[in-house]
Structure formats: C-alpha cells, structure tokens
Amino acid sequence: MGELHYFLGIQVTKAKEGSLILSQEKYVGDLLAKAGMTGCKPCTTPLPSSIRLFAFGGPAFTDPRLYRSVVGSLQYLTITRPELSYCVSKVSQFLQHPLEEHWKLVKRVLRYVSGTSTYGLQLHRVKDMIVTAYSDSDWGGDPNDRKSTGAFCVFLGKNLISWSSKKQSVVARSSTEAEYRAMANLVAELLWIKHLLHELKIPLTKAPMIYCDNLSAVLLAANPILHSKSKHFETDLHFVRDHVNNKTIQVSHIPGSVQVADALTKALPSRSFLEFRSMLNITDAKLFFSKSNDKFTKTGTKRSIEDLESREHEEVCKEPTSKERKEED
C-alpha cells in the first residue's frame, strides 16, 4: 500500500528527524467554500480576548442549518488543531438558537483557520515514555450561567495525545473548586491512558505528573485534612487524593505563564495564544512540503490529494475485466 499520505481528510507530512505533521488543508478549503469564506482576510487569533457571548439579546441568525453544519465541521477540524478546542466548544453552545452575533464569531474562527490552513499537529519520534499533563479552568467565565470551563492536555514524551475543553456541569463556588473539578476529570483520563498503554505493552517509567497553576488545588490534593470549604465537592476530592496517596498520580504547581492548558479555557491575547499554540506542537506543514520525498510538494499538495482520491474512486468503481470475471466464476 505504500506510505501513508492522506486518510479521512487528514494529510500526513514527513518532517525532520522522523516526525509527522497531521494537517487538514483540503478539508479547510472545503469548509471555507461551504461557508462562502474562500479568500477571506486572515486573523491571528480565533476569538478576540475581550469576547463575551450571550445566549439571548440579539437578532436570530437567518440560516441556523448552515450554522450547525459549519460548527459541526469545525469540530472535526479539532482532531489536528487542539488550539481550536475552546472556540469551537464555545460556539457549539448556541446550536439550538444561533444569533447573528454568534455567526460573526464563527466567521472570525474561519478567518483564523483560513490563515493557518497548512498548520497541523506534529508528532515526534521519542523514546522517553513519560506522561505529563496540564489542568486549568476559567472560573465563572460564562456570563449566561456563571459555569466554569475546564480543560486539560496530556503529553506522552513531547507528543500531545489527548486534550479537552468542556464547560463544567455545575456552578463552582470558588476558583479552587473549578480547578479541582478539572483536575478530577484529568485524573480519570490519565487512568484510562495508563490502562491503554499497559494493554499495548508500553511501560511507564514514572507516575504521570499533573501541573496546575492553582496552589490551593495542589495543596488540597495532598492535604489529608478535609476542609469545610471543600465539602461540596467531596467526591472529586477523595478521588484525586486516593490516587495521589497511592502514588499513581503526581500533582505539582506551575506559574500561569507556562500553563499551556490556559489556551483551552479562554480567549487569549495574540502573544500568549501564539506561545501556547507552539507549546501544543502546532506547526506549519508547509515548511516541510518542499523537503519531503513523497508526493506532497509545496506546489502540488492539493493536486496530489485529488489524484489520490480519484484513484481510490476509480479502483472502487471500475468494471472487472473478462479474466477477473472468469476467476470469480
């Protein structure tokens, strides 16, 4: 079958030192054409940092079916673009009754995607199988119901293998509670990853490390005293603490300036967003097109993908020859 180049809308580009870049340039082009945004002016961030989205209070969008279709397509794009997780999660909260203001923000996301269509997730060849995770939350960030957004990202060596940006189901009464709930969701994800690696016969040399920028949440994970302020999220408290005491999970504090999961909880200024995007291993695949030995050259990427798709279609639809019919008989 040869080397992998293109699969389910994801193109694979070889980079330096045996690494791969997973991108969706052709998929982005089709998405922009669907939304009528082909050739739009690009922007540096998917959402403005001062954004406040309200569920009501404006004119309804005239084509809610188009809104749902475009946002659904953006959700598939997050497979190779984790930095889009927060903005896509945010605009997905208004699928039932989208407003004109919501559609304007979707077009802002499409402008960012248009300018970074060749970007993708880079996977490195690594030997050190150490799991590192980052957990963060935006306390009361939703102006409609004051629920928090929890997020995490998990690295295996240098590779980002799992990430999430999700609105929490209950209102947190403190920033510590919001951070701890996000940490509990991350612990559950790490346990699943550990079991998966065990089934794949991949040993872990160290217990997974969780980095959190909320010092109170970090201290609460190791403190055996049950404070009165934590009784309203006691289940999550014991869940995380049991795994910390059993040394299956480690928790440590880091400053917010290097908290990479911050890009998955809120809209950031362009400088911070670009720094965290780089830390998430989002790279421009176009830089490696001309250096690659495969069919994906800088000038013929789109043509190569179309050739591969047409060839696959011809192999499926072609009529069998007389010799093949005799063999089948």
C-alpha positions as CSV (number, residue, x, y, z in Angstrom):
1,M,0.0,0.0,0.0
2,G,3.0,2.3,0.4
3,E,3.5,5.1,2.8
4,L,0.6,7.0,4.5
5,H,-0.2,10.3,2.8
6,Y,-3.9,11.0,3.2
7,F,-6.7,9.4,5.3
8,L,-10.2,10.6,6.2
9,G,-9.5,14.2,5.4
10,I,-6.2,14.2,7.3
11,Q,-2.9,14.6,5.3
12,V,0.3,13.3,6.7
13,T,3.5,15.2,6.0
14,K,7.0,13.9,6.9
15,A,9.1,16.4,8.8
16,K,12.6,16.4,10.2
17,E,14.0,13.6,12.4
18,G,11.3,11.2,11.5
19,S,8.4,13.3,12.9
20,L,5.0,13.6,11.2
21,I,2.6,16.5,10.8
22,L,-1.1,15.8,10.7
23,S,-3.0,18.6,8.9
24,Q,-6.3,19.2,7.1
25,E,-5.6,21.7,4.4
26,K,-8.0,20.4,1.8
27,Y,-10.7,19.9,4.4
28,V,-10.3,23.6,5.4
29,G,-10.7,24.6,1.8
30,D,-13.9,22.7,1.5
31,L,-15.2,24.2,4.8
32,L,-14.4,27.7,3.7
33,A,-16.2,27.2,0.4
34,K,-19.3,25.8,2.3
35,A,-19.4,29.0,4.4
36,G,-18.7,31.3,1.5
37,M,-15.5,32.4,3.1
38,T,-12.9,31.4,0.4
39,G,-10.2,34.1,0.1
40,C,-11.3,35.9,3.3
41,K,-8.9,38.1,5.3
42,P,-7.0,36.0,7.9
43,C,-6.5,37.0,11.5
44,T,-4.0,35.9,14.2
45,T,-6.4,34.5,16.9
46,P,-9.7,32.6,16.6
47,L,-11.5,34.8,19.1
48,P,-10.9,38.3,20.5
49,S,-9.6,38.3,24.0
50,S,-12.4,40.6,25.2
51,I,-15.2,38.4,23.9
52,R,-18.4,38.0,26.0
53,L,-21.0,35.7,24.4
54,F,-24.7,35.9,25.4
55,A,-27.3,33.3,24.5
56,F,-30.1,35.9,24.0
57,G,-30.4,39.6,23.3
58,G,-29.9,39.9,19.5
59,P,-31.5,39.1,16.2
60,A,-31.6,35.4,15.3
61,F,-29.4,34.0,12.5
62,T,-31.4,33.5,9.3
63,D,-29.9,30.2,8.4
64,P,-29.5,28.0,11.5
65,R,-28.9,24.9,9.4
66,L,-25.7,26.5,7.9
67,Y,-24.6,27.5,11.4
68,R,-24.9,23.9,12.7
69,S,-23.2,22.5,9.6
70,V,-20.2,24.8,9.8
71,V,-19.8,24.4,13.5
72,G,-20.0,20.6,13.2
73,S,-17.3,20.7,10.5
74,L,-15.1,22.8,12.8
75,Q,-15.5,20.1,15.5
76,Y,-13.9,17.6,13.1
77,L,-11.1,20.1,12.5
78,T,-10.1,19.9,16.2
79,I,-8.7,16.4,15.6
80,T,-5.5,18.0,14.3
81,R,-6.0,21.6,15.7
82,P,-6.3,21.4,19.5
83,E,-5.9,25.2,19.9
84,L,-9.4,25.5,18.3
85,S,-11.0,23.4,21.1
86,Y,-12.1,26.3,23.2
87,C,-13.6,28.5,20.5
88,V,-15.4,25.5,18.8
89,S,-16.7,24.4,22.2
90,K,-18.0,28.0,22.8
91,V,-19.8,28.5,19.5
92,S,-21.2,24.9,19.8
93,Q,-23.2,26.0,22.9
94,F,-25.6,28.0,20.7
95,L,-26.5,25.4,18.1
96,Q,-30.2,25.4,19.2
97,H,-30.8,29.1,18.7
98,P,-27.9,30.9,17.0
99,L,-27.8,34.7,16.8
100,E,-26.3,36.9,14.2
101,E,-23.6,37.8,16.8
102,H,-22.7,34.1,17.1
103,W,-22.4,33.7,13.3
104,K,-20.0,36.7,13.3
105,L,-17.8,34.8,15.7
106,V,-17.9,31.7,13.6
107,K,-16.7,33.7,10.7
108,R,-13.9,35.1,12.9
109,V,-12.8,31.5,13.6
110,L,-13.0,30.7,9.9
111,R,-10.7,33.7,9.2
112,Y,-8.2,32.3,11.6
113,V,-8.5,28.9,10.1
114,S,-8.1,30.3,6.6
115,G,-4.7,31.9,7.5
116,T,-3.4,28.7,9.2
117,S,-4.9,26.1,6.8
118,T,-1.5,24.4,6.4
119,Y,-0.9,24.1,10.2
120,G,-1.3,20.8,12.0
121,L,-0.3,18.7,14.9
122,Q,3.3,17.5,14.9
123,L,4.2,14.1,16.3
124,H,7.8,13.4,17.2
125,R,9.7,10.2,17.4
126,V,10.5,9.8,21.1
127,K,12.0,7.1,23.4
128,D,11.1,8.5,26.8
129,M,7.6,7.3,27.7
130,I,6.8,9.9,30.4
131,V,3.2,11.2,30.7
132,T,2.9,14.9,31.6
133,A,-0.5,16.6,31.9
134,Y,-1.7,20.2,32.4
135,S,-5.0,21.1,34.0
136,D,-6.7,24.5,34.1
137,S,-10.1,26.2,34.4
138,D,-11.7,29.6,33.8
139,W,-13.8,30.2,37.0
140,G,-17.3,31.5,36.2
141,G,-16.3,32.5,32.7
142,D,-19.7,32.0,31.1
143,P,-21.8,35.2,31.6
144,N,-25.0,33.3,30.9
145,D,-24.9,30.9,33.9
146,R,-21.5,31.6,35.5
147,K,-20.4,28.0,34.9
148,S,-16.7,27.4,34.5
149,T,-14.8,25.9,31.6
150,G,-12.4,23.1,32.5
151,A,-9.6,21.9,30.2
152,F,-6.6,19.6,30.1
153,C,-3.9,18.4,27.8
154,V,-1.8,15.2,28.1
155,F,1.6,14.7,26.6
156,L,3.4,11.4,26.0
157,G,7.0,12.5,25.9
158,K,6.9,15.5,23.6
159,N,3.7,14.4,21.8
160,L,0.2,15.8,22.6
161,I,-2.0,12.7,22.7
162,S,-5.2,13.9,24.5
163,W,-6.9,17.2,25.2
164,S,-10.3,18.6,26.2
165,S,-12.1,21.9,26.7
166,K,-15.5,21.5,28.2
167,K,-18.0,23.6,30.2
168,Q,-18.5,22.2,33.7
169,S,-22.0,20.9,34.5
170,V,-22.3,22.7,37.9
171,V,-21.5,26.2,39.1
172,A,-18.3,26.3,41.2
173,R,-18.4,28.4,44.3
174,S,-14.7,29.1,44.2
175,S,-11.8,29.0,41.8
176,T,-10.3,26.2,43.8
177,E,-13.4,24.1,43.2
178,A,-13.4,24.8,39.5
179,E,-9.7,23.9,39.3
180,Y,-10.2,20.7,41.3
181,R,-13.1,19.5,39.2
182,A,-10.9,20.0,36.1
183,M,-8.1,18.1,37.8
184,A,-10.5,15.2,38.7
185,N,-11.5,14.9,35.0
186,L,-7.9,14.8,34.1
187,V,-7.1,12.1,36.6
188,A,-9.9,9.9,35.1
189,E,-8.4,10.5,31.6
190,L,-4.9,9.6,32.9
191,L,-6.1,6.3,34.4
192,W,-7.6,5.4,31.0
193,I,-4.4,6.3,29.2
194,K,-2.3,4.2,31.7
195,H,-4.6,1.2,31.2
196,L,-4.3,1.6,27.4
197,L,-0.5,1.8,27.5
198,H,-0.4,-1.3,29.7
199,E,-2.5,-3.2,27.1
200,L,-0.1,-2.0,24.4
201,K,2.9,-3.3,26.4
202,I,4.3,0.2,26.8
203,P,5.7,0.6,30.3
204,L,5.7,3.9,32.1
205,T,9.0,4.7,34.0
206,K,7.3,7.3,36.2
207,A,3.9,8.1,37.5
208,P,2.0,10.7,35.4
209,M,2.6,14.3,36.6
210,I,-0.2,16.8,36.7
211,Y,0.7,20.5,36.6
212,C,-1.9,23.0,37.9
213,D,-1.5,26.8,38.4
214,N,-3.9,27.0,41.4
215,L,-1.8,26.5,44.5
216,S,-4.9,25.8,46.7
217,A,-6.0,23.0,44.5
218,V,-2.5,21.5,44.5
219,L,-2.3,21.6,48.3
220,L,-5.8,20.2,48.7
221,A,-4.8,17.1,46.6
222,A,-2.1,16.2,49.2
223,N,-3.6,17.5,52.4
224,P,-5.3,14.8,54.5
225,I,-7.4,17.3,56.4
226,L,-10.9,17.7,54.9
227,H,-11.6,21.4,55.0
228,S,-15.1,22.7,55.4
229,K,-14.7,24.7,52.2
230,S,-14.3,21.5,50.1
231,K,-17.3,19.5,51.4
232,H,-19.5,20.5,48.4
233,F,-17.1,18.6,46.0
234,E,-16.1,15.9,48.4
235,T,-16.3,13.1,45.8
236,D,-13.8,14.7,43.5
237,L,-11.7,15.5,46.5
238,H,-11.3,11.9,47.6
239,F,-11.0,10.6,44.0
240,V,-7.9,12.7,43.3
241,R,-6.4,12.3,46.8
242,D,-6.6,8.5,46.8
243,H,-4.6,8.3,43.6
244,V,-2.1,10.9,44.9
245,N,-1.6,8.9,48.1
246,N,-1.2,5.7,46.1
247,K,1.5,7.4,44.0
248,T,-0.3,6.5,40.8
249,I,-0.6,10.3,40.0
250,Q,1.6,13.2,41.0
251,V,0.5,16.8,41.3
252,S,2.7,19.9,41.1
253,H,2.3,23.7,40.9
254,I,3.4,25.8,38.0
255,P,3.0,29.5,37.2
256,G,0.2,30.6,35.0
257,S,2.7,31.9,32.4
258,V,3.6,28.4,31.4
259,Q,0.2,26.8,31.9
260,V,-0.4,25.5,28.3
261,A,-3.9,24.4,29.1
262,D,-4.9,28.1,29.5
263,A,-5.3,28.3,25.8
264,L,-8.2,25.8,26.1
265,T,-10.2,27.7,28.7
266,K,-10.5,31.2,27.4
267,A,-9.8,33.6,24.6
268,L,-6.2,35.0,25.0
269,P,-4.3,38.0,23.6
270,S,-2.4,37.2,20.4
271,R,1.0,37.0,22.0
272,S,0.0,34.5,24.7
273,F,-2.1,32.5,22.2
274,L,0.7,32.1,19.8
275,E,3.1,31.0,22.5
276,F,0.8,28.4,23.8
277,R,-0.1,27.2,20.3
278,S,3.6,26.5,19.8
279,M,3.7,24.6,23.1
280,L,0.8,22.4,21.8
281,N,3.1,21.3,18.9
282,I,1.0,23.1,16.2
283,T,3.4,23.5,13.3
284,D,3.1,24.8,9.7
285,A,3.3,21.8,7.5
286,K,4.1,24.0,4.5
287,L,7.6,24.4,5.8
288,F,8.3,20.7,5.1
289,F,6.4,20.2,1.8
290,S,9.4,21.0,-0.3
291,K,11.7,18.9,1.8
292,S,9.5,15.8,1.7
293,N,10.3,13.0,-0.7
294,D,6.7,12.0,-1.0
295,K,4.0,13.3,-3.4
296,F,3.2,16.3,-1.2
297,T,5.3,19.0,-2.6
298,K,4.8,22.7,-1.9
299,T,3.3,23.4,-5.3
300,G,1.3,20.2,-5.8
301,T,-0.2,19.3,-2.4
302,K,-3.8,19.9,-3.4
303,R,-3.3,18.2,-6.8
304,S,-1.7,15.1,-5.2
305,I,-4.6,14.7,-2.8
306,E,-7.1,15.0,-5.6
307,D,-5.1,12.4,-7.6
308,L,-5.2,10.0,-4.7
309,E,-8.9,10.5,-4.1
310,S,-9.7,10.0,-7.8
311,R,-7.5,6.9,-8.0
312,E,-9.3,5.4,-5.0
313,H,-12.7,6.2,-6.6
314,E,-11.6,4.6,-9.9
315,E,-10.4,1.4,-8.1
316,V,-13.8,1.1,-6.4
317,C,-16.0,1.9,-9.4
318,K,-14.0,0.2,-12.3
319,E,-15.6,-2.7,-14.1
320,P,-13.9,-6.1,-13.7
321,T,-12.0,-7.5,-16.8
322,S,-13.1,-10.7,-18.6
323,K,-10.1,-12.5,-16.9
324,E,-11.3,-11.4,-13.5
325,R,-14.9,-12.5,-14.2
326,K,-13.6,-16.0,-15.2
327,E,-11.6,-16.2,-12.0
328,E,-14.6,-15.2,-9.9
329,D,-16.7,-17.9,-11.7
